[in-house]
Amino acid sequence: MSGEEKGKKKIWGELSRRDFVKSLGGSALIAGTTLGGLTLPGPAEAAFGDLPKKWDITTDVLIIGSGFAGLAAAIEAKNAGAKTMVIEKMPVFGGNSIINGGDFSAAGTKMQKEAGINDSPELMLKDMLKAGLYLNHVDKAKIVAEKSNEALEWCINYIGANFARLTYHGGHSVKRSHQTVNASGSELVNKLLQKARELGVTLENKTKLTRLIMDKKGRVVGAEVKKDYKFPDESSGKRAFIRAKKAVILAAGGFSRDVRLRLVHDPRLDERFDSTNQPGATGEVLLAAGQAGAMTVHLDWIQLGPWASPDEKGFGYVPLFCERLVGYGPMIDPKTGKRFFKETGNRKERADAIILLGYPVLIMGDAYAVHKQVFPQALEKGLQSGAIKKFDTLQDLAKFYGIPEKEFLSQIERWNSFVEKKKDDDLDCMIFPDAKPMATPPFYAARLWPKVHYTMGGLYADKDARVIGFDFKPIAGLYAAGEIVGAVHGAVRLGGVAMATCIVFGRIAGQNAAREQV
Amino acid sequence: MSGEEKGKKKIWGELSRRDFVKSLGGSALIAGTTLGGLTLPGPAEAAFGDLPKKWDITTDVLIIGSGFAGLAAAIEAKNAGAKTMVIEKMPVFGGNSIINGGDFSAAGTKMQKEAGINDSPELMLKDMLKAGLYLNHVDKAKIVAEKSNEALEWCINYIGANFARLTYHGGHSVKRSHQTVNASGSELVNKLLQKARELGVTLENKTKLTRLIMDKKGRVVGAEVKKDYKFPDESSGKRAFIRAKKAVILAAGGFSRDVRLRLVHDPRLDERFDSTNQPGATGEVLLAAGQAGAMTVHLDWIQLGPWASPDEKGFGYVPLFCERLVGYGPMIDPKTGKRFFKETGNRKERADAIILLGYPVLIMGDAYAVHKQVFPQALEKGLQSGAIKKFDTLQDLAKFYGIPEKEFLSQIERWNSFVEKKKDDDLDCMIFPDAKPMATPPFYAARLWPKVHYTMGGLYADKDARVIGFDFKPIAGLYAAGEIVGAVHGAVRLGGVAMATCIVFGRIAGQNAAREQV
């Protein structure tokens, strides 16, 4: 992680301590939507209503959100000759992109060719559709696959971002994730920000959308915002009106942190669920578009990370511990001392099984498995924070977590017998060839409770990035790109495809918005 | 089937021949939305806009749709003292309810007690949530389970509908579907219609909603409609304005027949897919609510019947053939001659597997299985229509369907070996104890291609049946009940629960709408 990014993470950390606690008694909420002190921003007001008497700011293209999609849109809009402004509600630019893993999935790239990997947009599309349970809008998924290489080249050659290595994510047929040098989206966000500034894009942080403004014909002509907004204090900020002569582009990301919206679409995901996302990943821009008549799609497909720990904030280190141990160590229900679900099940299956139990479970491994599989740094950091624990004996482990000892030890014996014969008679877990019975102390364990990771659903936009209304027509003057748009990924997003989607459709939105004739 | 219902089915049949063909070159459509000649009604116009200069009709409560939910709402609204009007776009009242199977799931009923069945609302709720993959809105599912018995009693004692027997549907823990005497929803629809008329509810058919009318404050105050509308001819009908002094209740059913809406939410479900629903099961009322700022939920959970035949219209007879044969006879991919998916898989699994192949498959059985399992009348009707075929030899069967004979015969041998040992080594199909190898001629077969059966998703309404907007507030003056409302069933609706939901929430909507103080 770069020093720059660390600084940004620190700001989020401070925010989550300072402002979140302050906000506990804050704005109007439905019961139970304060999570670890997180208060959700209030929804936007109605889109219809009178035009403002006076516009405070006038631009051609107004972009809401400053992650990959928003910044790519801004650069393209500016390059196409439009006066362009980006607003960001948080104090830091970059949205969730700045804390993402920096993996850019692209097919048929130079880096792949150099590594002797035979890939194609057709194969990438096939992988996306299979993972998406064929709910993906094929036309848009196809554009992402087909333009992924061009978009990556643009990031490298025009934006100047550095990609260092190819990585693999489950569900892809080949290695096609191109990882930034610092294994973080911040590499690309910072270079995009630099380019946008060089080009003369106006960038305003602490500026929150409160409603989209439409004229009598139903065209989006601007936005009401709060300037000097201090997330998440809804009483902060001053009202201002921004006129967008050509178009507004919504690039405000997903709603993984928005408990209220989550509860509508997947009612299990209440305040018991933390998120790997930055605190600003809330849905008020999606709601504002809905009030302007925008159709939404697939909002109930909310991706959970079953590898997350309730004992650390955000993404944390336990995922790196857990995902390297599945197939090497058992996942245990602490109430019964027994295994309860196939450790190598997919993300959704495992998360569903844990949620059904209703409390955190344990993933564990002995010294052999952990030292063989887990990156030393992740282990060290997890132990330091206390999210990963180390025990001399299985008895100590059972005692610490309050697991019924007899049942637990007999279950470990049973697990070990499966590992020896490389076949799990109980739950059909894949046991890897080099796995060994869990017998070498010390023993390591971490608690698991799913976190909300990504929202596949969002606005219904067409392949030109125009937002579609409930009348099946594009809403004039309104575009969207990035995680706020649904249906590219269908039911399940594959690793690294978010970054490709943001750049591909961010660019399309920026180009088309700048071309609007008004 | 009663004579009355036969008459109604005949009208649908005539419609589908006469008007559908006429409409092929009709109103503006996206490519590929004519299915068997079916043209979709155009979406409603914008909800906002000026109030009409003159209202043509004034009522207290206006109900859109005349199925179970709409009629139950009408009766309750009228009984609560409100002037009540029901409009129906089709020439026949009853919506899809009139062709449903007449199964009413309810827990803790008199009929269950008499049969010695121990059931409770808690158990019914548990079954609903499990089937719904826990995506159900628990508060509303709970109301359905808790009020199911009271609603059934109301249908029997107050409405005068006759229920004759308990039936079982997959996913329920006990027998709790109460079937009408004629095994059709028409029994209840006709009694509801009779009661509504007796009470003085105004009922207008051939009257289609074109938009909801809102006042400046965002309250729904009425509707613009087309009177004398001839489904599906969008050029037919005369514009009229109906004022609803208290409220509008949306009870217009699901969108199983709406190819355009299906394509947004499950892009696989194009014009290749017929529906078991009546032709009017289209989504324009849902769209009109969306334009009025209503939030939608779970629209991508569209239930398919994997037991349907492309060789007959609507629900047909093949489902009764297919569902009785699973576990007794194999399902064959005609291109390879091989089995391809567990015959006893659930609806969704089987439909997904067939769609992935991309063409119809076969279900088959020999004389032993078919005569043992299939209702003679269903077999006879299916053979008459040609949707079920009979062959003297397996070779004849292979020849007729163009199946590679050698592979097919070897696959049947393999299937027979599984049946003998009661264990399917290939696909883990459940083989029932009384199943026998497929060896007794004649052999029967039918082609299978999924049909759209039910849309679990819809509007987001609260437990008082108020429609919720994108600002999380109820839209004043707007209620909804029945299949047009989402989230009661979550991902999957269990058999018979639709009828319970329609009556329970129809009544709630009618009672609350009549109570509105304006």
Interface residues (C-beta under 8 A of the other chain):
Chain A: I30 P43 A44 E45 A46 F48 L133 Y134 L135 N136 H137 V138 G218 R260 V264 H265 D266 P267 R268 L287 A288 G290 Q291 G293 M295 T296 V297 H298 L299 D300 W301 D352 I355 L356 Y460 G469 F470 D471 F472 A487
Chain B: I30 P43 A44 E45 A46 F48 L133 Y134 L135 N136 H137 V138 G218 R260 V264 H265 D266 P267 R268 L287 A288 G290 Q291 G293 M295 T296 V297 H298 L299 D300 W301 D352 I355 L356 Y460 G469 F470 D471 F472 A487
